[in-house]
Amino acid sequence: MQVEHLQKGCEELVRLGYAPETDLVSVLANNGFFAGTAEYRLKALKHALAESASRAVFCSRGGYGSTYLIENLPTAFAEEPKILLGASDITALEIFLWQKFRWVTFYGPMVASNFDRGEGAPHGYDRASLVRALSETRNGWQLDLGGESLASGNASGTLLGGCLTLIESTLGTPWELDTRGSILALEDRGMKPYQVDRALTHLRQAGKFNEVTGIILGDFPECDAPLFTENVVDVALRILEPLKIPFVWGSPIGHTDRAMLTLPLGVHAELDAVGPGILRIMEPACVP
């Protein structure tokens, strides 16, 4: 991660009215393909979640390694939830906090990989969904999913999900995602269509679609199919259509070339799978 992206992202946060505090030494640390050793990153995460001077933790990016941290997190911070905003590999941490402590978290843009690109820009962030998710404390709201309804209908449930491969990685762990009664958001990037097929089939065989009420899929960039073979849309239709539940394809969530939406995970929501898809958030994700 380049310091220029981090600084530009922080400047954008200031423009939005936030007062970011960043430990550049910690954020820019490097250890192989990790942002520092597991011990170093765990210490930084513990501090960020436990200290009382701030109300939110915005992830700088969704780099690999969050699964190394979660099993050693203490429980002392759990009684004072903070806003946690991030995507991609941060999915593992968000699932852990939901399964263990029922924390509502926020699947959305990151400082050095979205906020640095700007509001409404390609690879940037969607301001409207971000502001409503982080600041609405009284009512619900709705957002246009910007996709395509491949199986029409209405669904109601707890909004959960994140990056497909990270959700799959929770299977068999003590924090395995319980998808029952959920509207499930699934997205990823750089997968071959057969790899998406394998992951979705694994979730299906593990029973993770049995009581799901609706599904929102990302637009799966860099997942192009070889000529004359199934693409990701074909795979999704073949595996998900038999479920007989509404689902929307191609929403700009997580890995996307468009401006990323912010989804509050763990709140009650309603999905209208008609046209581009409408998601109604039925309760505030934050308290005053």
C-alpha positions as CSV (number, residue, x, y, z in Angstrom):
1,M,0.0,0.0,0.0
2,Q,1.4,3.4,-1.0
3,V,1.3,6.2,1.6
4,E,-0.1,8.5,-1.1
5,H,-3.3,6.5,-1.3
6,L,-3.7,6.5,2.5
7,Q,-3.2,10.2,2.7
8,K,-5.6,10.9,-0.1
9,G,-8.2,8.7,1.5
10,C,-7.8,10.5,4.8
11,E,-8.2,13.8,3.1
12,E,-11.5,12.6,1.7
13,L,-12.6,11.5,5.1
14,V,-11.9,15.0,6.4
15,R,-13.9,16.4,3.5
16,L,-16.8,14.2,4.7
17,G,-16.5,15.7,8.2
18,Y,-14.5,13.0,10.0
19,A,-11.3,13.4,12.0
20,P,-9.1,10.4,11.1
21,E,-6.2,9.4,13.2
22,T,-3.7,7.1,11.5
23,D,-0.6,5.4,12.8
24,L,1.4,5.3,9.6
25,V,4.1,3.0,11.1
26,S,1.4,0.4,12.0
27,V,-0.7,0.8,8.8
28,L,2.3,0.7,6.4
29,A,4.1,-2.2,8.2
30,N,5.1,-5.2,6.0
31,N,5.9,-8.8,6.7
32,G,5.8,-11.0,3.6
33,F,2.3,-10.6,2.2
34,F,1.0,-9.4,5.5
35,A,0.7,-5.9,6.9
36,G,3.1,-6.8,9.7
37,T,3.3,-9.9,11.9
38,A,0.2,-11.4,13.3
39,E,1.2,-10.3,16.8
40,Y,1.8,-6.7,15.7
41,R,-1.5,-6.6,13.8
42,L,-3.5,-8.1,16.7
43,K,-2.1,-5.6,19.1
44,A,-3.1,-2.7,16.8
45,L,-6.6,-4.2,16.3
46,K,-7.1,-4.7,20.1
47,H,-6.1,-1.1,20.7
48,A,-8.4,0.2,17.9
49,L,-11.4,-1.7,19.2
50,A,-10.8,-1.0,22.9
51,E,-9.7,2.7,23.1
52,S,-12.5,5.1,24.0
53,A,-11.4,8.3,22.1
54,S,-13.0,7.2,18.8
55,R,-16.3,5.7,17.7
56,A,-15.2,4.0,14.5
57,V,-12.5,1.9,12.9
58,F,-12.2,2.4,9.1
59,C,-10.0,-0.2,7.5
60,S,-7.2,1.1,5.2
61,R,-7.7,-1.8,2.8
62,G,-8.9,-5.4,2.7
63,G,-5.5,-7.0,2.6
64,Y,-5.0,-10.6,3.5
65,G,-4.6,-11.9,7.1
66,S,-7.6,-11.1,9.2
67,T,-8.3,-14.8,9.9
68,Y,-5.0,-14.9,11.9
69,L,-6.3,-12.4,14.4
70,I,-9.9,-13.3,15.3
71,E,-9.4,-16.4,17.5
72,N,-7.1,-14.4,19.8
73,L,-9.4,-11.3,20.3
74,P,-10.3,-10.7,23.9
75,T,-14.0,-10.1,24.8
76,A,-13.4,-7.0,26.9
77,F,-14.2,-4.6,24.0
78,A,-17.4,-6.3,23.0
79,E,-19.7,-4.4,25.4
80,E,-18.8,-1.1,23.7
81,P,-19.4,-1.6,19.9
82,K,-17.7,0.6,17.4
83,I,-18.4,1.2,13.8
84,L,-16.2,-1.2,11.8
85,L,-16.1,-0.3,8.1
86,G,-14.3,-2.6,5.6
87,A,-14.7,-5.2,2.9
88,S,-12.9,-8.1,1.2
89,D,-10.7,-10.0,3.8
90,I,-12.3,-7.9,6.6
91,T,-15.3,-10.2,6.0
92,A,-13.7,-12.8,8.4
93,L,-13.5,-10.2,11.2
94,E,-17.1,-8.9,10.6
95,I,-18.5,-12.5,10.7
96,F,-16.6,-13.2,13.9
97,L,-17.9,-10.1,15.6
98,W,-21.5,-10.9,14.4
99,Q,-21.4,-14.6,15.5
100,K,-19.7,-14.0,18.8
101,F,-21.0,-10.6,19.9
102,R,-23.9,-9.7,17.5
103,W,-22.0,-6.6,16.4
104,V,-23.5,-4.8,13.4
105,T,-20.6,-4.0,11.0
106,F,-20.4,-2.2,7.7
107,Y,-19.4,-3.8,4.4
108,G,-18.1,-0.9,2.4
109,P,-15.3,1.4,1.2
110,M,-11.8,1.5,2.6
111,V,-9.5,4.4,3.1
112,A,-6.6,3.6,0.7
113,S,-8.6,1.6,-1.9
114,N,-11.9,3.5,-2.2
115,F,-12.0,6.8,-0.3
116,D,-8.8,7.8,-2.1
117,R,-10.6,7.5,-5.5
118,G,-13.4,9.8,-4.5
119,E,-17.2,10.0,-4.2
120,G,-19.0,8.4,-7.1
121,A,-15.8,7.6,-9.0
122,P,-14.8,4.2,-10.5
123,H,-13.4,2.1,-7.6
124,G,-14.6,4.9,-5.3
125,Y,-17.5,5.0,-2.9
126,D,-21.2,5.8,-2.9
127,R,-21.7,8.7,-0.6
128,A,-25.5,8.3,0.0
129,S,-25.4,4.7,1.3
130,L,-22.3,5.5,3.4
131,V,-23.8,8.5,5.1
132,R,-27.2,6.8,5.8
133,A,-25.5,3.6,7.1
134,L,-23.2,5.5,9.5
135,S,-25.3,8.4,10.6
136,E,-29.0,7.3,10.5
137,T,-30.0,6.6,14.1
138,R,-33.8,6.9,14.0
139,N,-35.3,5.4,10.9
140,G,-34.5,2.9,8.2
141,W,-33.7,3.8,4.6
142,Q,-33.4,2.2,1.2
143,L,-30.9,1.9,-1.6
144,D,-30.9,1.1,-5.2
145,L,-28.8,-2.0,-5.7
146,G,-27.8,-1.1,-9.2
147,G,-28.0,-4.7,-10.4
148,E,-30.3,-6.9,-12.3
149,S,-33.0,-9.1,-10.7
150,L,-32.5,-12.6,-12.1
151,A,-35.2,-14.2,-9.8
152,S,-38.0,-11.7,-8.9
153,G,-39.8,-11.5,-5.6
154,N,-39.6,-10.1,-2.1
155,A,-37.6,-11.3,0.9
156,S,-37.2,-10.3,4.5
157,G,-34.4,-11.2,6.9
158,T,-31.1,-10.2,8.6
159,L,-28.6,-8.8,6.1
160,L,-25.4,-10.8,6.2
161,G,-22.6,-11.7,3.9
162,G,-19.4,-10.4,2.4
163,C,-16.6,-11.8,0.3
164,L,-17.6,-15.3,-1.0
165,T,-14.2,-17.0,-0.3
166,L,-14.0,-15.6,3.2
167,I,-17.5,-16.7,4.0
168,E,-16.6,-20.2,2.8
169,S,-13.5,-20.1,5.0
170,T,-15.6,-19.9,8.1
171,L,-17.1,-23.4,7.5
172,G,-16.1,-25.7,10.3
173,T,-14.9,-22.9,12.6
174,P,-16.5,-21.9,15.9
175,W,-17.6,-18.7,14.1
176,E,-19.1,-20.3,11.1
177,L,-21.7,-17.9,9.6
178,D,-25.2,-18.8,10.5
179,T,-27.2,-17.8,7.4
180,R,-30.6,-19.0,8.6
181,G,-33.3,-16.3,8.0
182,S,-30.8,-14.0,6.2
183,I,-30.7,-12.0,3.0
184,L,-27.2,-13.0,2.0
185,A,-24.8,-10.7,0.1
186,L,-22.0,-12.6,-1.8
187,E,-19.2,-11.0,-3.9
188,D,-15.6,-11.6,-4.9
189,R,-13.1,-10.9,-7.7
190,G,-10.5,-12.7,-9.8
191,M,-12.2,-16.1,-9.7
192,K,-12.7,-18.3,-12.6
193,P,-16.3,-19.3,-13.1
194,Y,-15.6,-22.9,-12.1
195,Q,-14.1,-21.5,-8.8
196,V,-17.3,-19.5,-8.2
197,D,-19.2,-22.7,-9.0
198,R,-17.2,-24.7,-6.5
199,A,-17.6,-22.1,-3.7
200,L,-21.4,-21.8,-4.2
201,T,-21.7,-25.5,-4.4
202,H,-19.8,-25.9,-1.2
203,L,-22.1,-23.5,0.6
204,R,-25.1,-25.3,-0.8
205,Q,-23.8,-28.7,0.3
206,A,-23.0,-27.2,3.7
207,G,-26.7,-26.2,4.0
208,K,-25.9,-22.5,4.0
209,F,-28.7,-21.7,1.5
210,N,-31.4,-23.9,3.2
211,E,-33.1,-21.0,5.0
212,V,-31.8,-18.0,3.2
213,T,-34.6,-15.7,2.1
214,G,-32.9,-13.8,-0.7
215,I,-29.5,-13.3,-2.2
216,I,-27.6,-10.2,-3.5
217,L,-24.6,-10.9,-5.8
218,G,-21.8,-8.5,-6.6
219,D,-20.6,-7.9,-10.2
220,F,-17.6,-10.3,-9.8
221,P,-14.9,-8.3,-11.7
222,E,-12.0,-10.1,-13.3
223,C,-14.0,-13.3,-13.5
224,D,-14.3,-13.6,-17.2
225,A,-14.9,-17.0,-18.7
226,P,-12.9,-18.7,-21.4
227,L,-14.7,-18.8,-24.7
228,F,-17.6,-21.2,-25.1
229,T,-17.9,-22.0,-21.4
230,E,-20.2,-20.8,-18.6
231,N,-19.7,-17.3,-17.1
232,V,-20.4,-16.4,-13.5
233,V,-24.0,-15.4,-14.3
234,D,-24.6,-18.8,-15.8
235,V,-23.2,-20.4,-12.7
236,A,-25.3,-18.3,-10.4
237,L,-28.5,-19.1,-12.3
238,R,-27.8,-22.8,-12.4
239,I,-27.1,-23.1,-8.7
240,L,-29.3,-20.4,-7.2
241,E,-32.4,-20.5,-9.4
242,P,-33.5,-23.9,-8.0
243,L,-33.7,-22.3,-4.5
244,K,-36.8,-20.5,-5.6
245,I,-35.8,-17.3,-3.7
246,P,-35.4,-13.8,-5.1
247,F,-31.8,-12.8,-6.1
248,V,-30.2,-9.8,-7.7
249,W,-27.0,-10.0,-9.8
250,G,-24.4,-7.3,-10.3
251,S,-24.7,-4.9,-7.4
252,P,-21.6,-2.7,-6.7
253,I,-20.7,-4.2,-3.4
254,G,-17.2,-5.2,-2.2
255,H,-14.9,-5.8,-5.2
256,T,-16.4,-3.6,-7.9
257,D,-15.2,-1.3,-10.6
258,R,-18.0,1.1,-9.7
259,A,-18.6,3.3,-6.7
260,M,-19.0,0.9,-3.8
261,L,-22.2,0.7,-1.8
262,T,-22.1,0.5,2.0
263,L,-24.2,-2.4,3.5
264,P,-24.9,-2.6,7.3
265,L,-24.5,-6.2,8.2
266,G,-26.6,-7.6,11.0
267,V,-29.7,-5.4,10.6
268,H,-33.2,-6.4,9.5
269,A,-33.8,-5.7,5.8
270,E,-36.2,-6.3,3.0
271,L,-35.2,-7.1,-0.6
272,D,-37.4,-6.2,-3.6
273,A,-35.9,-8.2,-6.5
274,V,-37.5,-6.2,-9.3
275,G,-35.4,-4.3,-12.0
276,P,-32.1,-3.2,-10.5
277,G,-33.2,-4.4,-7.0
278,I,-34.1,-2.3,-4.0
279,L,-32.8,-3.0,-0.5
280,R,-34.8,-1.5,2.4
281,I,-32.9,-1.2,5.7
282,M,-35.7,-1.5,8.2
283,E,-33.8,-0.3,11.3
284,P,-30.9,2.1,12.1
285,A,-27.5,0.5,12.2
286,C,-26.1,3.0,14.7
287,V,-27.3,4.5,18.0
288,P,-26.9,8.1,18.9
